[in-house]
Amino acid sequence: LKNLIKNVDKLPREFRDKLYLMQYRRLQYWISWQARKHGMVVEFVNPKYSSVSCPKCGQKMREVSHRWFKCSCGYENDRDVVTIVNLNGRGSLALSSAPQMRDVVPNR
């Protein structure tokens, strides 16, 4: 494992991508495990276009300066904030449409 990063950089691109993805999946699994262990709900959402879609109207936003996006509807914010708002909305939407648990009074 010595000099692993140096050696990985010498590998063909397809192998490097697989190794980096493997580490990402490992981190993803660990975070999911920790969250579930503490009673949190874990949901995976599609991140596609999450940093360029307007959270208000859904249109594609344009970058007005480094990391700052603006939409034709007037909404503007930092790219990271836009991403978080969009991903949170996607997760919340999926959770709200899931079957809900309800309290049940047992028969005595």
N, CA, C and O atoms as a GROMACS GRO file, in nm:
protein
  432
    1LEU      N    1   0.081  -0.121   0.000
    1LEU     CA    2   0.000   0.000   0.000
    1LEU      C    3   0.085   0.127   0.000
    1LEU      O    4   0.034   0.238  -0.013
    2LYS      N    5   0.214   0.109   0.014
    2LYS     CA    6   0.304   0.223   0.015
    2LYS      C    7   0.299   0.292  -0.122
    2LYS      O    8   0.301   0.226  -0.226
    3ASN      N    9   0.294   0.424  -0.121
    3ASN     CA   10   0.289   0.504  -0.244
    3ASN      C   11   0.170   0.469  -0.333
    3ASN      O   12   0.179   0.474  -0.455
    4LEU      N   13   0.059   0.434  -0.271
    4LEU     CA   14  -0.058   0.391  -0.346
    4LEU      C   15  -0.108   0.500  -0.442
    4LEU      O   16  -0.137   0.471  -0.558
    5ILE      N   17  -0.116   0.622  -0.395
    5ILE     CA   18  -0.167   0.730  -0.480
    5ILE      C   19  -0.076   0.751  -0.600
    5ILE      O   20  -0.125   0.770  -0.712
    6LYS      N   21   0.054   0.748  -0.579
    6LYS     CA   22   0.147   0.765  -0.691
    6LYS      C   23   0.129   0.653  -0.792
    6LYS      O   24   0.130   0.677  -0.913
    7ASN      N   25   0.113   0.531  -0.743
    7ASN     CA   26   0.097   0.417  -0.833
    7ASN      C   27  -0.039   0.417  -0.903
    7ASN      O   28  -0.049   0.376  -1.018
    8VAL      N   29  -0.141   0.462  -0.834
    8VAL     CA   30  -0.275   0.467  -0.894
    8VAL      C   31  -0.275   0.565  -1.011
    8VAL      O   32  -0.338   0.539  -1.113
    9ASP      N   33  -0.206   0.676  -0.996
    9ASP     CA   34  -0.202   0.776  -1.103
    9ASP      C   35  -0.136   0.723  -1.230
    9ASP      O   36  -0.156   0.779  -1.338
   10LYS      N   37  -0.058   0.618  -1.219
   10LYS     CA   38   0.009   0.559  -1.335
   10LYS      C   39  -0.079   0.456  -1.407
   10LYS      O   40  -0.046   0.414  -1.518
   11LEU      N   41  -0.188   0.416  -1.345
   11LEU     CA   42  -0.278   0.317  -1.405
   11LEU      C   43  -0.358   0.379  -1.520
   11LEU      O   44  -0.374   0.501  -1.526
   12PRO      N   45  -0.409   0.294  -1.610
   12PRO     CA   46  -0.499   0.346  -1.715
   12PRO      C   47  -0.622   0.411  -1.652
   12PRO      O   48  -0.663   0.373  -1.542
   13ARG      N   49  -0.680   0.505  -1.721
   13ARG     CA   50  -0.791   0.585  -1.667
   13ARG      C   51  -0.908   0.499  -1.618
   13ARG      O   52  -0.964   0.527  -1.513
   14GLU      N   53  -0.945   0.394  -1.693
   14GLU     CA   54  -1.061   0.314  -1.653
   14GLU      C   55  -1.037   0.246  -1.518
   14GLU      O   56  -1.131   0.231  -1.440
   15PHE      N   57  -0.915   0.204  -1.490
   15PHE     CA   58  -0.884   0.142  -1.360
   15PHE      C   59  -0.882   0.247  -1.249
   15PHE      O   60  -0.928   0.220  -1.138
   16ARG      N   61  -0.828   0.365  -1.279
   16ARG     CA   62  -0.827   0.473  -1.179
   16ARG      C   63  -0.969   0.509  -1.140
   16ARG      O   64  -1.001   0.523  -1.022
   17ASP      N   65  -1.055   0.524  -1.241
   17ASP     CA   66  -1.194   0.560  -1.213
   17ASP      C   67  -1.262   0.456  -1.126
   17ASP      O   68  -1.338   0.492  -1.035
   18LYS      N   69  -1.237   0.329  -1.153
   18LYS     CA   70  -1.298   0.222  -1.073
   18LYS      C   71  -1.248   0.226  -0.929
   18LYS      O   72  -1.325   0.204  -0.836
   19LEU      N   73  -1.118   0.253  -0.911
   19LEU     CA   74  -1.064   0.260  -0.775
   19LEU      C   75  -1.121   0.378  -0.698
   19LEU      O   76  -1.156   0.364  -0.581
   20TYR      N   77  -1.130   0.493  -0.762
   20TYR     CA   78  -1.185   0.610  -0.694
   20TYR      C   79  -1.333   0.590  -0.662
   20TYR      O   80  -1.378   0.628  -0.554
   21LEU      N   81  -1.408   0.528  -0.754
   21LEU     CA   82  -1.549   0.500  -0.730
   21LEU      C   83  -1.565   0.402  -0.615
   21LEU      O   84  -1.658   0.413  -0.535
   22MET      N   85  -1.474   0.305  -0.606
   22MET     CA   86  -1.480   0.207  -0.499
   22MET      C   87  -1.465   0.277  -0.363
   22MET      O   88  -1.535   0.242  -0.268
   23GLN      N   89  -1.375   0.373  -0.354
   23GLN     CA   90  -1.358   0.447  -0.229
   23GLN      C   91  -1.481   0.532  -0.198
   23GLN      O   92  -1.522   0.543  -0.082
   24TYR      N   93  -1.539   0.590  -0.301
   24TYR     CA   94  -1.661   0.669  -0.282
   24TYR      C   95  -1.773   0.581  -0.228
   24TYR      O   96  -1.843   0.620  -0.134
   25ARG      N   97  -1.790   0.463  -0.285
   25ARG     CA   98  -1.895   0.371  -0.240
   25ARG      C   99  -1.871   0.327  -0.096
   25ARG      O  100  -1.965   0.311  -0.019
   26ARG      N  101  -1.746   0.309  -0.061
   26ARG     CA  102  -1.713   0.268   0.076
   26ARG      C  103  -1.753   0.378   0.175
   26ARG      O  104  -1.810   0.350   0.280
   27LEU      N  105  -1.722   0.503   0.141
   27LEU     CA  106  -1.760   0.616   0.225
   27LEU      C  107  -1.913   0.628   0.232
   27LEU      O  108  -1.969   0.652   0.339
   28GLN      N  109  -1.979   0.611   0.118
   28GLN     CA  110  -2.124   0.616   0.113
   28GLN      C  111  -2.186   0.509   0.204
   28GLN      O  112  -2.281   0.537   0.277
   29TYR      N  113  -2.132   0.389   0.199
   29TYR     CA  114  -2.181   0.280   0.283
   29TYR      C  115  -2.162   0.314   0.430
   29TYR      O  116  -2.252   0.291   0.511
   30TRP      N  117  -2.045   0.367   0.467
   30TRP     CA  118  -2.014   0.398   0.607
   30TRP      C  119  -2.109   0.506   0.660
   30TRP      O  120  -2.161   0.494   0.771
   31ILE      N  121  -2.131   0.611   0.581
   31ILE     CA  122  -2.222   0.718   0.624
   31ILE      C  123  -2.364   0.663   0.641
   31ILE      O  124  -2.431   0.696   0.739
   32SER      N  125  -2.408   0.579   0.548
   32SER     CA  126  -2.542   0.518   0.558
   32SER      C  127  -2.553   0.433   0.684
   32SER      O  128  -2.654   0.438   0.755
   33TRP      N  129  -2.452   0.355   0.710
   33TRP     CA  130  -2.451   0.267   0.827
   33TRP      C  131  -2.460   0.348   0.955
   33TRP      O  132  -2.538   0.315   1.044
   34GLN      N  133  -2.379   0.454   0.965
   34GLN     CA  134  -2.380   0.539   1.084
   34GLN      C  135  -2.516   0.606   1.103
   34GLN      O  136  -2.568   0.613   1.214
   35ALA      N  137  -2.573   0.655   0.994
   35ALA     CA  138  -2.704   0.722   1.003
   35ALA      C  139  -2.812   0.625   1.050
   35ALA      O  140  -2.891   0.658   1.138
   36ARG      N  141  -2.815   0.508   0.991
   36ARG     CA  142  -2.916   0.408   1.029
   36ARG      C  143  -2.897   0.363   1.174
   36ARG      O  144  -2.993   0.339   1.246
   37LYS      N  145  -2.771   0.352   1.213
   37LYS     CA  146  -2.740   0.312   1.351
   37LYS      C  147  -2.798   0.412   1.451
   37LYS      O  148  -2.835   0.374   1.562
   38HIS      N  149  -2.806   0.538   1.411
   38HIS     CA  150  -2.860   0.642   1.498
   38HIS      C  151  -3.006   0.673   1.468
   38HIS      O  152  -3.058   0.776   1.510
   39GLY      N  153  -3.073   0.584   1.396
   39GLY     CA  154  -3.216   0.598   1.372
   39GLY      C  155  -3.256   0.696   1.263
   39GLY      O  156  -3.372   0.736   1.256
   40MET      N  157  -3.162   0.736   1.179
   40MET     CA  158  -3.193   0.831   1.073
   40MET      C  159  -3.234   0.757   0.946
   40MET      O  160  -3.189   0.646   0.920
   41VAL      N  161  -3.320   0.821   0.868
   41VAL     CA  162  -3.362   0.765   0.740
   41VAL      C  163  -3.257   0.802   0.635
   41VAL      O  164  -3.214   0.916   0.628
   42VAL      N  165  -3.217   0.705   0.556
   42VAL     CA  166  -3.119   0.728   0.450
   42VAL      C  167  -3.188   0.709   0.316
   42VAL      O  168  -3.254   0.608   0.293
   43GLU      N  169  -3.172   0.806   0.230
   43GLU     CA  170  -3.231   0.797   0.097
   43GLU      C  171  -3.131   0.850  -0.005
   43GLU      O  172  -3.067   0.953   0.018
   44PHE      N  173  -3.119   0.781  -0.116
   44PHE     CA  174  -3.030   0.824  -0.223
   44PHE      C  175  -3.114   0.888  -0.333
   44PHE      O  176  -3.216   0.833  -0.375
   45VAL      N  177  -3.070   1.005  -0.378
   45VAL     CA  178  -3.141   1.076  -0.485
   45VAL      C  179  -3.046   1.097  -0.602
   45VAL      O  180  -2.924   1.096  -0.585
   46ASN      N  181  -3.103   1.115  -0.719
   46ASN     CA  182  -3.022   1.137  -0.838
   46ASN      C  183  -2.965   1.279  -0.835
   46ASN      O  184  -3.042   1.375  -0.831
   47PRO      N  185  -2.832   1.295  -0.837
   47PRO     CA  186  -2.773   1.428  -0.828
   47PRO      C  187  -2.766   1.502  -0.963
   47PRO      O  188  -2.715   1.614  -0.969
   48LYS      N  189  -2.817   1.440  -1.069
   48LYS     CA  190  -2.806   1.498  -1.203
   48LYS      C  191  -2.869   1.637  -1.208
   48LYS      O  192  -2.983   1.656  -1.167
   49TYR      N  193  -2.794   1.733  -1.258
   49TYR     CA  194  -2.836   1.874  -1.276
   49TYR      C  195  -2.868   1.945  -1.145
   49TYR      O  196  -2.932   2.050  -1.147
   50SER      N  197  -2.827   1.891  -1.032
   50SER     CA  198  -2.863   1.952  -0.904
   50SER      C  199  -2.794   2.086  -0.880
   50SER      O  200  -2.843   2.168  -0.803
   51SER      N  201  -2.680   2.110  -0.946
   51SER     CA  202  -2.611   2.237  -0.923
   51SER      C  203  -2.648   2.344  -1.025
   51SER      O  204  -2.608   2.460  -1.009
   52VAL      N  205  -2.723   2.310  -1.129
   52VAL     CA  206  -2.757   2.410  -1.231
   52VAL      C  207  -2.908   2.431  -1.246
   52VAL      O  208  -2.949   2.520  -1.321
   53SER      N  209  -2.989   2.353  -1.178
   53SER     CA  210  -3.135   2.370  -1.186
   53SER      C  211  -3.181   2.468  -1.078
   53SER      O  212  -3.136   2.460  -0.964
   54CYS      N  213  -3.269   2.558  -1.116
   54CYS     CA  214  -3.321   2.656  -1.020
   54CYS      C  215  -3.415   2.586  -0.921
   54CYS      O  216  -3.507   2.517  -0.963
   55PRO      N  217  -3.392   2.604  -0.790
   55PRO     CA  218  -3.480   2.542  -0.690
   55PRO      C  219  -3.622   2.601  -0.690
   55PRO      O  220  -3.715   2.536  -0.642
   56LYS      N  221  -3.639   2.722  -0.743
   56LYS     CA  222  -3.771   2.786  -0.744
   56LYS      C  223  -3.855   2.743  -0.864
   56LYS      O  224  -3.971   2.705  -0.849
   57CYS      N  225  -3.795   2.750  -0.986
   57CYS     CA  226  -3.876   2.726  -1.106
   57CYS      C  227  -3.830   2.605  -1.186
   57CYS      O  228  -3.903   2.560  -1.275
   58GLY      N  229  -3.712   2.550  -1.158
   58GLY     CA  230  -3.664   2.431  -1.227
   58GLY      C  231  -3.588   2.457  -1.356
   58GLY      O  232  -3.536   2.364  -1.417
   59GLN      N  233  -3.582   2.583  -1.398
   59GLN     CA  234  -3.509   2.616  -1.521
   59GLN      C  235  -3.358   2.604  -1.500
   59GLN      O  236  -3.310   2.606  -1.386
   60LYS      N  237  -3.285   2.592  -1.610
   60LYS     CA  238  -3.139   2.587  -1.602
   60LYS      C  239  -3.087   2.726  -1.569
   60LYS      O  240  -3.124   2.824  -1.634
   61MET      N  241  -3.002   2.734  -1.468
   61MET     CA  242  -2.946   2.862  -1.425
   61MET      C  243  -2.817   2.890  -1.500
   61MET      O  244  -2.753   2.798  -1.552
   62ARG      N  245  -2.779   3.017  -1.507
   62ARG     CA  246  -2.652   3.050  -1.571
   62ARG      C  247  -2.554   3.103  -1.466
   62ARG      O  248  -2.593   3.166  -1.368
   63GLU      N  249  -2.427   3.075  -1.490
   63GLU     CA  250  -2.323   3.118  -1.397
   63GLU      C  251  -2.287   3.262  -1.429
   63GLU      O  252  -2.244   3.292  -1.541
   64VAL      N  253  -2.304   3.353  -1.332
   64VAL     CA  254  -2.274   3.494  -1.354
   64VAL      C  255  -2.134   3.530  -1.308
   64VAL      O  256  -2.074   3.625  -1.359
   65SER      N  257  -2.081   3.456  -1.215
   65SER     CA  258  -1.942   3.471  -1.173
   65SER      C  259  -1.899   3.338  -1.114
   65SER      O  260  -1.980   3.245  -1.104
   66HIS      N  261  -1.775   3.328  -1.077
   66HIS     CA  262  -1.724   3.201  -1.024
   66HIS      C  263  -1.810   3.154  -0.908
   66HIS      O  264  -1.815   3.219  -0.803
   67ARG      N  265  -1.877   3.040  -0.926
   67ARG     CA  266  -1.957   2.973  -0.824
   67ARG      C  267  -2.090   3.042  -0.795
   67ARG      O  268  -2.163   2.996  -0.707
   68TRP      N  269  -2.125   3.148  -0.864
   68TRP     CA  270  -2.250   3.220  -0.837
   68TRP      C  271  -2.343   3.203  -0.957
   68TRP      O  272  -2.307   3.236  -1.070
   69PHE      N  273  -2.464   3.152  -0.931
   69PHE     CA  274  -2.560   3.126  -1.038
   69PHE      C  275  -2.681   3.217  -1.025
   69PHE      O  276  -2.721   3.256  -0.915
   70LYS      N  277  -2.740   3.249  -1.141
   70LYS     CA  278  -2.859   3.333  -1.143
   70LYS      C  279  -2.958   3.274  -1.243
   70LYS      O  280  -2.920   3.225  -1.349
   71CYS      N  281  -3.087   3.279  -1.206
   71CYS     CA  282  -3.193   3.226  -1.291
   71CYS      C  283  -3.275   3.342  -1.350
   71CYS      O  284  -3.274   3.452  -1.296
   72SER      N  285  -3.343   3.315  -1.459
   72SER     CA  286  -3.427   3.417  -1.522
   72SER      C  287  -3.546   3.457  -1.433
   72SER      O  288  -3.604   3.564  -1.452
   73CYS      N  289  -3.583   3.370  -1.337
   73CYS     CA  290  -3.694   3.403  -1.246
   73CYS      C  291  -3.651   3.498  -1.134
   73CYS      O  292  -3.734   3.545  -1.056
   74GLY      N  293  -3.520   3.528  -1.127
   74GLY     CA  294  -3.470   3.621  -1.026
   74GLY      C  295  -3.394   3.555  -0.912
   74GLY      O  296  -3.324   3.623  -0.837
   75TYR      N  297  -3.407   3.423  -0.898
   75TYR     CA  298  -3.337   3.352  -0.791
   75TYR      C  299  -3.188   3.349  -0.822
   75TYR      O  300  -3.148   3.323  -0.936
   76GLU      N  301  -3.105   3.375  -0.722
   76GLU     CA  302  -2.961   3.363  -0.738
   76GLU      C  303  -2.899   3.319  -0.607
   76GLU      O  304  -2.945   3.354  -0.499
   77ASN      N  305  -2.791   3.239  -0.619
   77ASN     CA  306  -2.724   3.189  -0.500
   77ASN      C  307  -2.593   3.122  -0.538
   77ASN      O  308  -2.562   3.105  -0.657
   78ASP      N  309  -2.516   3.084  -0.436
   78ASP     CA  310  -2.392   3.010  -0.454
   78ASP      C  311  -2.423   2.870  -0.507
   78ASP      O  312  -2.526   2.813  -0.473
   79ARG      N  313  -2.335   2.816  -0.589
   79ARG     CA  314  -2.355   2.684  -0.650
   79ARG      C  315  -2.379   2.576  -0.546
   79ARG      O  316  -2.465   2.490  -0.566
   80ASP      N  317  -2.303   2.577  -0.436
   80ASP     CA  318  -2.320   2.475  -0.333
   80ASP      C  319  -2.456   2.485  -0.264
   80ASP      O  320  -2.517   2.383  -0.233
   81VAL      N  321  -2.502   2.607  -0.240
   81VAL     CA  322  -2.632   2.626  -0.177
   81VAL      C  323  -2.742   2.576  -0.271
   81VAL      O  324  -2.836   2.510  -0.227
   82VAL      N  325  -2.731   2.609  -0.400
   82VAL     CA  326  -2.828   2.562  -0.500
   82VAL      C  327  -2.834   2.410  -0.499
   82VAL      O  328  -2.943   2.351  -0.501
   83THR      N  329  -2.718   2.346  -0.496
   83THR     CA  330  -2.712   2.200  -0.496
   83THR      C  331  -2.780   2.141  -0.372
   83THR      O  332  -2.859   2.047  -0.383
   84ILE      N  333  -2.749   2.196  -0.256
   84ILE     CA  334  -2.806   2.144  -0.131
   84ILE      C  335  -2.958   2.161  -0.129
   84ILE      O  336  -3.030   2.069  -0.089
   85VAL      N  337  -3.006   2.277  -0.171
   85VAL     CA  338  -3.151   2.301  -0.173
   85VAL      C  339  -3.219   2.203  -0.268
   85VAL      O  340  -3.323   2.146  -0.235
   86ASN      N  341  -3.160   2.183  -0.387
   86ASN     CA  342  -3.219   2.090  -0.484
   86ASN      C  343  -3.219   1.947  -0.433
   86ASN      O  344  -3.320   1.878  -0.443
   87LEU      N  345  -3.107   1.901  -0.379
   87LEU     CA  346  -3.099   1.763  -0.330
   87LEU      C  347  -3.192   1.741  -0.211
   87LEU      O  348  -3.254   1.635  -0.199
   88ASN      N  349  -3.200   1.839  -0.124
   88ASN     CA  350  -3.290   1.828  -0.009
   88ASN      C  351  -3.435   1.819  -0.056
   88ASN      O  352  -3.514   1.741  -0.002
   89GLY      N  353  -3.469   1.898  -0.156
   89GLY     CA  354  -3.605   1.893  -0.210
   89GLY      C  355  -3.637   1.760  -0.274
   89GLY      O  356  -3.748   1.709  -0.260
   90ARG      N  357  -3.540   1.703  -0.344
   90ARG     CA  358  -3.562   1.573  -0.407
   90ARG      C  359  -3.581   1.464  -0.302
   90ARG      O  360  -3.667   1.378  -0.316
   91GLY      N  361  -3.501   1.469  -0.199
   91GLY     CA  362  -3.515   1.370  -0.092
   91GLY      C  363  -3.644   1.386  -0.016
   91GLY      O  364  -3.711   1.288   0.015
   92SER      N  365  -3.681   1.510   0.013
   92SER     CA  366  -3.805   1.536   0.086
   92SER      C  367  -3.925   1.492   0.006
   92SER      O  368  -4.022   1.441   0.062
   93LEU      N  369  -3.921   1.512  -0.126
   93LEU     CA  370  -4.032   1.473  -0.212
   93LEU      C  371  -4.050   1.322  -0.210
   93LEU      O  372  -4.162   1.273  -0.200
   94ALA      N  373  -3.940   1.249  -0.219
   94ALA     CA  374  -3.949   1.103  -0.219
   94ALA      C  375  -3.998   1.052  -0.083
   94ALA      O  376  -4.076   0.957  -0.077
   95LEU      N  377  -3.953   1.115   0.025
   95LEU     CA  378  -3.997   1.071   0.158
   95LEU      C  379  -4.144   1.103   0.182
   95LEU      O  380  -4.214   1.026   0.247
   96SER      N  381  -4.190   1.217   0.131
   96SER     CA  382  -4.330   1.253   0.154
   96SER      C  383  -4.426   1.164   0.075
   96SER      O  384  -4.542   1.150   0.113
   97SER      N  385  -4.378   1.105  -0.034
   97SER     CA  386  -4.465   1.018  -0.113
   97SER      C  387  -4.456   0.872  -0.069
   97SER      O  388  -4.525   0.787  -0.124
   98ALA      N  389  -4.370   0.843   0.028
   98ALA     CA  390  -4.356   0.706   0.078
   98ALA      C  391  -4.474   0.672   0.168
   98ALA      O  392  -4.536   0.762   0.226
   99PRO      N  393  -4.508   0.544   0.180
   99PRO     CA  394  -4.616   0.505   0.271
   99PRO      C  395  -4.585   0.551   0.414
   99PRO      O  396  -4.472   0.536   0.462
  100GLN      N  397  -4.683   0.607   0.480
  100GLN     CA  398  -4.662   0.661   0.614
  100GLN      C  399  -4.697   0.556   0.720
  100GLN      O  400  -4.790   0.478   0.704
  101MET      N  401  -4.620   0.558   0.827
  101MET     CA  402  -4.650   0.470   0.940
  101MET      C  403  -4.753   0.540   1.028
  101MET      O  404  -4.756   0.663   1.035
  102ARG      N  405  -4.835   0.464   1.094
  102ARG     CA  406  -4.934   0.523   1.183
  102ARG      C  407  -4.936   0.444   1.313
  102ARG      O  408  -4.897   0.327   1.317
  103ASP      N  409  -4.981   0.508   1.417
  103ASP     CA  410  -4.993   0.440   1.545
  103ASP      C  411  -5.109   0.342   1.541
  103ASP      O  412  -5.216   0.372   1.488
  104VAL      N  413  -5.087   0.227   1.597
  104VAL     CA  414  -5.191   0.126   1.602
  104VAL      C  415  -5.213   0.090   1.748
  104VAL      O  416  -5.118   0.059   1.820
  105VAL      N  417  -5.338   0.095   1.792
  105VAL     CA  418  -5.371   0.057   1.929
  105VAL      C  419  -5.396  -0.094   1.929
  105VAL      O  420  -5.484  -0.142   1.857
  106PRO      N  421  -5.322  -0.169   2.008
  106PRO     CA  422  -5.341  -0.314   2.009
  106PRO      C  423  -5.475  -0.352   2.072
  106PRO      O  424  -5.525  -0.283   2.161
  107ASN      N  425  -5.530  -0.461   2.025
  107ASN     CA  426  -5.655  -0.513   2.084
  107ASN      C  427  -5.623  -0.573   2.220
  107ASN      O  428  -5.522  -0.640   2.236
  108ARG      N  429  -5.710  -0.550   2.316
  108ARG     CA  430  -5.685  -0.604   2.450
  108ARG      C  431  -5.787  -0.706   2.483
  108ARG      O  432  -5.783  -0.764   2.592
   0.00000   0.00000   0.00000
